């Protein structure tokens, strides 16, 4: 317990100051966190959009690269096929570079396409008849028997779906134009083409003998003696002109008219148009078809090949990596890249890549929210810490103010007594027979003043951590009786009575000065807080309790109203209108008791009042 209650600043004013600090801090904190949250979340959404669109952007960029690569493959395919002679589109052909005698050999395409992107080759004449180099109906043994069913299905599909749209226009009849040269007379065909056949990509010149053999390759294969291109003899309109002597070879079999034109080491020009891409229905879907027009003396042909869509898909799958590439014929797909006219390519991210991007985007938001909540919590804690510091500073300021007022009062009271009795002695006032009594009163006031100063100095030492205690075994009974005798006169003059109950022999481990401070503070408090009580007896007792010794100081006052703050510095356990005090005595006393290895505690008395118990170790 302390000494004196000092008027505090109005509680409403203190709360107002703290409320202003709280409002300012919360306002600043809300502004900072709100601004960061809004701008940060906007940035998070932008980064999420970038992360989620990254696979799509990568797929779009890769779509252009794949389209260029595949376009290059198709362009190279067209270049290779454009160089292919027209006569290789039939099952048997005569190579002009071979000997001029009758000789035919299977076409390089007879065993099927030699390019993985080509599904099959075809040739369509003006009568919409379809032939394929892999099938020879006249000589089935020349067909590719291993894949005959597949090749026939391809030819049937071309006949059913491509022959109509790709049938060539009929050329006008071949007209014989006679020209006079030195030597034998010969006839050279002249082609009168339609307007659509005029614009040709290039021409192909072949000698008449090779042309005749390629036109009748099956006949040459079946009967090589039917032709003799070594002499100037060909058959026109079924009539043989010239030829080897009769009887040297078997008579030739009839050859259809206009198939062979008489020539003497002449050349025939074949017109070939450029290969161009067409998109046509084929095998229940759309197919990419390359076609060209061939103009010959015996009529016009459409030659071409069908691109294997499955091979295109496999090529894309092999080059697209983990992306999803798809072809779209005759469609305008969103985000598509043109491959060739009529065909578009789309490349989409892999679903796993989209899922990973979505996960990364969600993790970006989670990371920001975690950072925002963490930093926000730290900021709130910092604000609360500032508020706590403000409250603590306010409390310390109030305690300093109270301490200054209480200390002034505590010091003024004994000083006033000292000055009063000193003046009376100095001026010879008062009753001369009570000089000794005046001197005793001055001594008591000086002791009281010393106790106040001692408490202040002791608490200051306690705060600095240099409060030194030297505990040692001693006779506790003698020490307590000496303290009681010292304070008994002052208690008597104050109207209080001390009741001492201490055994004659009682030893403990203690420091005499520290014990004197503790007992002095407890007796002084008991006197102050029993001034309004009917029974002003103060009981000072000591007894052995197990391995310890308990010293009790009991009074019959009003007791302690707030035991929780009883031993805190500058805190008091009574109402504000109680006796004045510094609020240091009990805090210092408990610290001294603990420094001696003991304890100071409060107990409520059964019949009212307060009981303080000092526990020390037995010696």
PEVENFEN-V152164 format. One record per backbone hydrogen bond with DSSP energy under -0.5 kcal/mol. CO is the residue of the C=O (numbers start at 0). NH is the residue of the N-H. If there is no record, write none. Layout:
# PEVENFEN-V152164
((CO,NH) (CO,NH))
This chain:
# PEVENFEN-V152164
((2,580) (9,13) (10,14) (11,15) (12,16) (13,17) (14,18) (15,19) (16,20) (17,21) (18,22) (19,23) (20,24) (21,25) (22,26) (23,27) (24,28) (25,29) (26,30) (27,31) (28,32) (29,33) (30,34) (31,35) (32,36) (33,37) (34,38) (35,39) (36,40) (37,41) (38,42) (39,43) (40,44) (41,45) (42,46) (43,47) (44,48) (45,49) (46,50) (47,51) (48,52) (49,53) (50,54) (52,56) (53,57) (54,58) (55,59) (56,60) (57,61) (58,62) (59,63) (60,64) (61,65) (62,66) (63,67) (64,68) (65,69) (66,70) (67,71) (68,72) (69,73) (70,74) (71,75) (72,76) (73,77) (74,78) (75,79) (76,80) (77,81) (78,82) (80,83) (84,87) (85,88) (86,89) (90,106) (92,94) (92,104) (93,95) (94,97) (104,92) (106,109) (108,111) (114,117) (116,118) (116,307) (119,305) (121,303) (122,130) (123,301) (124,127) (128,124) (130,122) (131,134) (133,143) (138,141) (139,142) (142,144) (143,146) (144,147) (146,150) (147,151) (148,152) (149,153) (150,154) (151,155) (152,156) (153,157) (154,158) (155,159) (156,160) (156,161) (157,161) (157,162) (161,165) (162,166) (163,166) (174,176) (174,189) (175,177) (176,187) (178,180) (178,185) (180,182) (185,178) (187,176) (189,174) (189,191) (190,192) (191,171) (193,196) (194,197) (194,198) (197,199) (201,271) (203,269) (205,267) (206,210) (207,211) (208,212) (209,213) (210,214) (211,215) (213,216) (215,219) (216,220) (217,221) (218,222) (222,225) (223,226) (227,230) (230,232) (233,235) (233,240) (235,238) (237,239) (238,235) (239,241) (244,247) (248,246) (255,258) (261,186) (265,207) (267,205) (267,269) (269,203) (270,294) (271,200) (271,201) (275,290) (277,279) (277,288) (279,286) (281,284) (284,281) (286,279) (286,288) (287,306) (288,277) (289,304) (290,275) (291,302) (292,272) (293,295) (293,300) (294,270) (295,298) (298,295) (299,125) (300,293) (300,302) (301,123) (302,291) (303,121) (304,289) (305,118) (305,119) (306,308) (307,311) (308,312) (309,313) (310,314) (311,315) (312,316) (313,317) (314,318) (315,319) (316,320) (319,322) (322,324) (323,347) (325,345) (327,330) (327,343) (330,332) (332,335) (336,344) (339,338) (339,342) (341,329) (342,338) (342,339) (343,327) (344,336) (345,325) (347,323) (349,352) (349,353) (350,354) (351,355) (352,356) (353,357) (354,358) (355,359) (356,360) (357,361) (358,362) (359,363) (360,364) (361,365) (362,366) (363,367) (364,368) (365,369) (366,370) (367,371) (368,372) (369,373) (370,374) (371,375) (372,376) (373,377) (374,378) (375,379) (376,380) (377,381) (378,382) (379,383) (380,384) (381,385) (382,386) (383,387) (384,388) (385,389) (386,390) (387,391) (388,392) (389,393) (390,394) (391,395) (392,396) (393,397) (394,398) (395,399) (396,400) (397,401) (398,402) (399,403) (400,404) (401,405) (402,406) (403,407) (404,408) (405,409) (406,410) (407,411) (408,412) (409,413) (410,414) (411,415) (412,416) (413,417) (414,418) (415,419) (416,420) (417,421) (418,422) (419,423) (420,424) (421,425) (422,426) (423,427) (423,428) (429,431) (430,433) (431,434) (433,437) (434,438) (435,439) (436,440) (437,441) (438,442) (439,443) (440,444) (441,445) (442,446) (443,447) (444,448) (445,449) (446,450) (447,451) (448,452) (449,453) (450,454) (451,455) (452,456) (453,457) (454,458) (455,459) (456,460) (457,461) (458,462) (459,463) (460,464) (460,465) (465,467) (468,470) (471,509) (473,475) (473,507) (474,478) (475,479) (476,480) (477,481) (478,482) (479,483) (480,484) (481,485) (482,486) (483,487) (484,488) (486,490) (487,491) (488,492) (489,493) (490,495) (491,494) (496,537) (497,499) (498,539) (500,541) (503,505) (505,475) (505,476) (507,473) (507,509) (509,471) (509,511) (510,514) (511,515) (512,516) (513,517) (514,518) (515,519) (516,520) (517,521) (518,522) (519,523) (520,524) (521,525) (522,526) (523,527) (524,528) (526,529) (527,530) (528,557) (529,532) (533,535) (535,496) (536,538) (537,498) (537,539) (538,540) (538,553) (539,500) (540,551) (542,549) (544,547) (546,617) (547,544) (548,615) (549,542) (549,551) (550,613) (551,540) (552,611) (553,538) (556,608) (558,560) (561,564) (562,565) (564,567) (567,570) (572,560) (572,561) (574,577) (577,4) (579,3) (580,3) (582,569) (582,570) (583,587) (584,588) (585,589) (586,590) (587,591) (588,592) (589,593) (590,594) (591,595) (592,597) (593,596) (598,614) (600,612) (602,610) (604,607) (608,604) (609,554) (610,602) (611,552) (612,600) (612,614) (613,550) (614,598) (615,548) (616,508))
